[in-house]
């Protein structure tokens, strides 16, 4: 007689064995790690923050110390900015006396592990003003107004992020490559726009000395700034001398900046019989919130004011 055994017992033993095998695998496997938090990045202006976001994407949290529409030269940090510095992994800044308030903020609030990156390092700055001497030399900090120099900033940002977030290196490389292509096209477009201005009108007079790099790159003659110190308006006698100077130069326009009260520039232009344009240097303005949009607005303002 053929003996048979109940099959359920066999399945039960096999199930228990499989359970212990699975349990062993789970106990001996490495723990599942949570997603790495984004790099905490702080920078000094909204312009630099935009460059960083274009490279870093979701792998970075970026905060600008100086709010949009505020003059970085005259900025006075508050406890909010101290907290931002204290919590940051990386600080991107410009230097060349652009952020005179920054060192004190770092000394008082930054952690010992804060990574500090000067964006224009490797570039050669131009002297600020026409009459500086070796003993009183100052460098012009506004290098980003030459788009090819802004591209150098982007390369510095990408290299820093790759070094401190190796897992995101491929992402940073791809995003930087795409953004650099956009900036290269912006540079070509800007040069084409200046070609629309008659050569005799390609003379640039600004409220203060911030646009020397822009003028050199895009074929403008930077005549000068009417106010050496933007924090002090000229006297009535100085104003009369400036009016005579503008008439002698025969420039069609003078350019103000949105973060500076335009009243003086408007008065000066009215007396000299010329128009007023607006150029952006240190911060964004109404109607744009990216570096590319800001530079496009500058090119269009130059054409509108200097082309007949």
C-alpha positions as a Python dict, from the first residue, in 0.01 Angstrom:
ca = {
    (1, 'X'): (0, 0, 0),
    (2, 'X'): (139, 339, -103),
    (3, 'X'): (180, 573, 189),
    (4, 'X'): (128, 948, 139),
    (5, 'X'): (203, 1247, 364),
    (6, 'X'): (12, 1568, 394),
    (7, 'X'): (167, 1832, 161),
    (8, 'X'): (84, 2130, 384),
    (9, 'X'): (357, 2030, 633),
    (10, 'X'): (621, 2042, 357),
    (11, 'X'): (506, 2388, 249),
    (12, 'X'): (511, 2507, 609),
    (13, 'X'): (872, 2400, 658),
    (14, 'X'): (974, 2561, 330),
    (15, 'X'): (797, 2883, 428),
    (16, 'X'): (972, 2900, 764),
    (17, 'X'): (1308, 2840, 594),
    (18, 'X'): (1242, 3118, 339),
    (19, 'X'): (1144, 3355, 619),
    (20, 'X'): (1473, 3306, 802),
    (21, 'X'): (1671, 3345, 477),
    (22, 'X'): (1495, 3675, 406),
    (23, 'X'): (1547, 3789, 764),
    (24, 'X'): (1919, 3714, 737),
    (25, 'X'): (1946, 3914, 416),
    (26, 'X'): (1772, 4211, 574),
    (27, 'X'): (1987, 4202, 886),
    (28, 'X'): (2310, 4180, 692),
    (29, 'X'): (2228, 4437, 420),
    (30, 'X'): (2347, 4800, 457),
    (31, 'X'): (2088, 5046, 583),
    (32, 'X'): (1893, 5245, 324),
    (33, 'X'): (2025, 5602, 347),
    (34, 'X'): (1799, 5903, 323),
    (35, 'X'): (1845, 6143, 33),
    (36, 'X'): (2136, 6377, 93),
    (37, 'X'): (2027, 6731, 180),
    (38, 'X'): (2114, 7002, -74),
    (39, 'X'): (2425, 7211, -29),
    (40, 'X'): (2353, 7528, 165),
    (41, 'X'): (2499, 7812, -39),
    (42, 'X'): (2505, 8180, 48),
    (43, 'X'): (2620, 8460, -181),
    (44, 'X'): (2631, 8836, -170),
    (45, 'X'): (2393, 8951, -449),
    (46, 'X'): (2087, 8825, -636),
    (47, 'X'): (2294, 8832, -956),
    (48, 'X'): (2539, 8575, -823),
    (49, 'X'): (2252, 8373, -674),
    (50, 'X'): (2101, 8341, -1021),
    (51, 'X'): (2428, 8213, -1166),
    (52, 'X'): (2453, 7955, -886),
    (53, 'X'): (2095, 7831, -930),
    (54, 'X'): (2151, 7779, -1301),
    (55, 'X'): (2440, 7545, -1221),
    (56, 'X'): (2319, 7384, -899),
    (57, 'X'): (1951, 7324, -968),
    (58, 'X'): (1775, 7128, -692),
    (59, 'X'): (2103, 7013, -539),
    (60, 'X'): (2165, 7356, -385),
    (61, 'X'): (1974, 7594, -160),
    (62, 'X'): (2087, 7947, -245),
    (63, 'X'): (2034, 8262, -43),
    (64, 'X'): (2147, 8611, -136),
    (65, 'X'): (2263, 8823, 156),
    (66, 'X'): (2173, 9150, -18),
    (67, 'X'): (1804, 9169, -121),
    (68, 'X'): (1697, 9255, -474),
    (69, 'X'): (1689, 9630, -537),
    (70, 'X'): (1941, 9711, -263),
    (71, 'X'): (2281, 9869, -326),
    (72, 'X'): (2546, 9615, -214),
    (73, 'X'): (2800, 9893, -157),
    (74, 'X'): (2591, 10053, 115),
    (75, 'X'): (2434, 9739, 262),
    (76, 'X'): (2411, 9700, 641),
    (77, 'X'): (2371, 9334, 749),
    (78, 'X'): (2113, 9229, 1006),
    (79, 'X'): (2084, 8917, 1228),
    (80, 'X'): (1905, 8743, 939),
    (81, 'X'): (2219, 8762, 726),
    (82, 'X'): (2431, 8644, 1019),
    (83, 'X'): (2213, 8332, 1048),
    (84, 'X'): (2247, 8267, 675),
    (85, 'X'): (2626, 8280, 699),
    (86, 'X'): (2628, 8061, 1011),
    (87, 'X'): (2424, 7786, 842),
    (88, 'X'): (2600, 7791, 503),
    (89, 'X'): (2832, 7525, 360),
    (90, 'X'): (2971, 7750, 84),
    (91, 'X'): (3003, 8127, 43),
    (92, 'X'): (3047, 8276, -306),
    (93, 'X'): (3152, 8641, -310),
    (94, 'X'): (3308, 8894, -546),
    (95, 'X'): (3577, 9078, -352),
    (96, 'X'): (3777, 9379, -478),
    (97, 'X'): (3612, 9590, -205),
    (98, 'X'): (3266, 9524, -346),
    (99, 'X'): (3133, 9385, -16),
    (100, 'X'): (3312, 9595, 246),
    (101, 'X'): (3072, 9470, 515),
    (102, 'X'): (3134, 9099, 446),
    (103, 'X'): (3450, 9032, 646),
    (104, 'X'): (3297, 9151, 972),
    (105, 'X'): (2993, 8933, 905),
    (106, 'X'): (3219, 8630, 846),
    (107, 'X'): (3424, 8702, 1159),
    (108, 'X'): (3114, 8725, 1377),
    (109, 'X'): (2896, 8446, 1235),
    (110, 'X'): (3068, 8200, 1000),
    (111, 'X'): (3156, 7846, 1104),
    (112, 'X'): (3516, 7729, 1083),
    (113, 'X'): (3419, 7491, 801),
    (114, 'X'): (3269, 7753, 571),
    (115, 'X'): (3406, 7721, 216),
    (116, 'X'): (3482, 8069, 75),
    (117, 'X'): (3509, 8118, -302),
    (118, 'X'): (3601, 8448, -470),
    (119, 'X'): (3421, 8429, -804),
    (120, 'X'): (3652, 8647, -1021),
    (121, 'X'): (3972, 8480, -899),
    (122, 'X'): (4193, 8424, -1204),
    (123, 'X'): (4074, 8736, -1386),
    (124, 'X'): (4267, 9064, -1407),
    (125, 'X'): (4062, 9361, -1281),
    (126, 'X'): (4081, 9707, -1433),
    (127, 'X'): (4170, 10010, -1221),
    (128, 'X'): (3870, 10193, -1083),
    (129, 'X'): (3861, 10550, -1210),
    (130, 'X'): (4088, 10739, -1448),
    (131, 'X'): (4318, 10909, -1201),
    (132, 'X'): (4429, 10636, -963),
    (133, 'X'): (4792, 10605, -865),
    (134, 'X'): (4981, 10299, -737),
    (135, 'X'): (4954, 10440, -388),
    (136, 'X'): (4575, 10494, -419),
    (137, 'X'): (4487, 10210, -653),
    (138, 'X'): (4145, 10046, -638),
    (139, 'X'): (4018, 9765, -857),
    (140, 'X'): (3684, 9782, -1035),
    (141, 'X'): (3474, 9497, -890),
    (142, 'X'): (3202, 9489, -1159),
    (143, 'X'): (3358, 9217, -1376),
    (144, 'X'): (3030, 9030, -1437),
    (145, 'X'): (2909, 9311, -1668),
    (146, 'X'): (3134, 9154, -1933),
    (147, 'X'): (2941, 8836, -2016),
    (148, 'X'): (3261, 8642, -2086),
    (149, 'X'): (3370, 8721, -1729),
    (150, 'X'): (3032, 8604, -1598),
    (151, 'X'): (3106, 8277, -1778),
    (152, 'X'): (3427, 8253, -1573),
    (153, 'X'): (3212, 8294, -1259),
    (154, 'X'): (2992, 8005, -1376),
    (155, 'X'): (3295, 7781, -1429),
    (156, 'X'): (3419, 7861, -1077),
    (157, 'X'): (3075, 7781, -936),
    (158, 'X'): (3058, 7447, -1120),
    (159, 'X'): (3406, 7340, -1008),
    (160, 'X'): (3327, 7424, -644),
    (161, 'X'): (2994, 7240, -641),
    (162, 'X'): (3151, 6934, -807),
    (163, 'X'): (3426, 6926, -545),
    (164, 'X'): (3187, 6941, -251),
    (165, 'X'): (2904, 6727, -390),
    (166, 'X'): (3071, 6453, -599),
    (167, 'X'): (2742, 6265, -635),
    (168, 'X'): (2602, 6563, -823),
    (169, 'X'): (2908, 6620, -1043),
    (170, 'X'): (2740, 6496, -1361),
    (171, 'X'): (2438, 6716, -1294),
    (172, 'X'): (2652, 7024, -1234),
    (173, 'X'): (2857, 6958, -1547),
    (174, 'X'): (2550, 6922, -1768),
    (175, 'X'): (2374, 7227, -1625),
    (176, 'X'): (2687, 7443, -1647),
    (177, 'X'): (2743, 7339, -2010),
    (178, 'X'): (2385, 7431, -2104),
    (179, 'X'): (2400, 7763, -1919),
    (180, 'X'): (2738, 7858, -2066),
    (181, 'X'): (2590, 7803, -2413),
    (182, 'X'): (2312, 8050, -2325),
    (183, 'X'): (2564, 8303, -2200),
    (184, 'X'): (2777, 8265, -2512),
    (185, 'X'): (2471, 8342, -2723),
    (186, 'X'): (2393, 8641, -2499),
    (187, 'X'): (2745, 8773, -2556),
    (188, 'X'): (2709, 8746, -2936),
    (189, 'X'): (2366, 8910, -2924),
    (190, 'X'): (2495, 9200, -2710),
    (191, 'X'): (2775, 9270, -2961),
    (192, 'X'): (2520, 9272, -3244),
    (193, 'X'): (2300, 9523, -3059),
    (194, 'X'): (2586, 9769, -3011),
    (195, 'X'): (2648, 9757, -3387),
    (196, 'X'): (2313, 9934, -3424),
    (197, 'X'): (2457, 10245, -3254),
    (198, 'X'): (2644, 10488, -3483),
    (199, 'X'): (3019, 10480, -3403),
    (200, 'X'): (3022, 10849, -3308),
    (201, 'X'): (2753, 10783, -3045),
    (202, 'X'): (2922, 10488, -2878),
    (203, 'X'): (3033, 10700, -2585),
    (204, 'X'): (2922, 10604, -2238),
    (205, 'X'): (2870, 10843, -1947),
    (206, 'X'): (2733, 10690, -1628),
    (207, 'X'): (2642, 10815, -1284),
    (208, 'X'): (2931, 10631, -1122),
    (209, 'X'): (3217, 10410, -1235),
    (210, 'X'): (3060, 10066, -1281),
    (211, 'X'): (3054, 9998, -1653),
    (212, 'X'): (3416, 9993, -1765),
    (213, 'X'): (3416, 9618, -1833),
    (214, 'X'): (3093, 9642, -2029),
    (215, 'X'): (3233, 9927, -2239),
    (216, 'X'): (3562, 9747, -2312),
    (217, 'X'): (3395, 9422, -2415),
    (218, 'X'): (3120, 9568, -2634),
    (219, 'X'): (3300, 9845, -2819),
    (220, 'X'): (3191, 10152, -2625),
    (221, 'X'): (3416, 10437, -2517),
    (222, 'X'): (3370, 10481, -2146),
    (223, 'X'): (3402, 10859, -2111),
    (224, 'X'): (3365, 10854, -1736),
    (225, 'X'): (3137, 10888, -1437),
    (226, 'X'): (2995, 11225, -1344),
    (227, 'X'): (3005, 11152, -971),
    (228, 'X'): (3326, 11000, -830),
    (229, 'X'): (3152, 10929, -499),
    (230, 'X'): (2789, 10820, -549),
    (231, 'X'): (2711, 10879, -181),
    (232, 'X'): (2772, 11256, -212),
    (233, 'X'): (2589, 11473, -463),
    (234, 'X'): (2784, 11762, -619),
    (235, 'X'): (2739, 12121, -509),
    (236, 'X'): (2568, 12378, -734),
    (237, 'X'): (2909, 12490, -861),
    (238, 'X'): (3013, 12133, -937),
    (239, 'X'): (2680, 12073, -1107),
    (240, 'X'): (2740, 12368, -1343),
    (241, 'X'): (3081, 12228, -1429),
    (242, 'X'): (2932, 11886, -1503),
    (243, 'X'): (2672, 12040, -1732),
    (244, 'X'): (2948, 12214, -1931),
    (245, 'X'): (3142, 11888, -1950),
    (246, 'X'): (2845, 11694, -2085),
    (247, 'X'): (2779, 11958, -2350),
    (248, 'X'): (3142, 11948, -2460),
    (249, 'X'): (3136, 11570, -2485),
    (250, 'X'): (2824, 11587, -2704),
    (251, 'X'): (2687, 11263, -2568),
    (252, 'X'): (2318, 11203, -2629),
    (253, 'X'): (2243, 11048, -2289),
    (254, 'X'): (2359, 10987, -1937),
    (255, 'X'): (2280, 10662, -1756),
    (256, 'X'): (2145, 10626, -1403),
    (257, 'X'): (2109, 10310, -1195),
    (258, 'X'): (1786, 10195, -1029),
    (259, 'X'): (1933, 10147, -681),
    (260, 'X'): (2043, 10513, -672),
    (261, 'X'): (1804, 10808, -642),
    (262, 'X'): (1766, 10941, -1002),
    (263, 'X'): (1681, 11299, -900),
    (264, 'X'): (2032, 11433, -947),
    (265, 'X'): (2084, 11257, -1282),
    (266, 'X'): (1752, 11387, -1411),
    (267, 'X'): (1838, 11743, -1308),
    (268, 'X'): (2180, 11716, -1470),
    (269, 'X'): (2036, 11578, -1794),
    (270, 'X'): (1771, 11849, -1808),
    (271, 'X'): (2033, 12123, -1770),
    (272, 'X'): (2259, 11962, -2033),
    (273, 'X'): (1974, 11899, -2278),
    (274, 'X'): (2030, 11523, -2299),
    (275, 'X'): (1819, 11217, -2220),
    (276, 'X'): (1842, 10976, -1928),
    (277, 'X'): (1879, 10601, -1965),
    (278, 'X'): (1892, 10326, -1703),
    (279, 'X'): (2161, 10061, -1674),
    (280, 'X'): (2174, 9779, -1419),
    (281, 'X'): (2501, 9690, -1249),
    (282, 'X'): (2474, 9557, -892),
    (283, 'X'): (2117, 9432, -863),
    (284, 'X'): (1805, 9339, -1056),
    (285, 'X'): (1520, 9578, -1127),
    (286, 'X'): (1153, 9571, -1218),
    (287, 'X'): (1075, 9341, -1507),
    (288, 'X'): (1368, 9103, -1475),
    (289, 'X'): (1506, 8865, -1216),
    (290, 'X'): (1784, 8684, -1401),
    (291, 'X'): (2131, 8780, -1517),
    (292, 'X'): (2041, 8718, -1882),
    (293, 'X'): (1731, 8937, -1860),
    (294, 'X'): (1932, 9212, -1687),
    (295, 'X'): (2200, 9216, -1957),
    (296, 'X'): (1938, 9218, -2231),
    (297, 'X'): (1774, 9517, -2063),
    (298, 'X'): (2114, 9693, -2058),
    (299, 'X'): (2173, 9635, -2429),
    (300, 'X'): (1826, 9760, -2518),
    (301, 'X'): (1870, 10069, -2299),
    (302, 'X'): (2199, 10154, -2471),
    (303, 'X'): (2047, 10122, -2816),
    (304, 'X'): (1739, 10326, -2725),
    (305, 'X'): (1944, 10609, -2572),
    (306, 'X'): (2242, 10625, -2809),
    (307, 'X'): (2098, 10530, -3149),
    (308, 'X'): (1905, 10807, -3329),
}
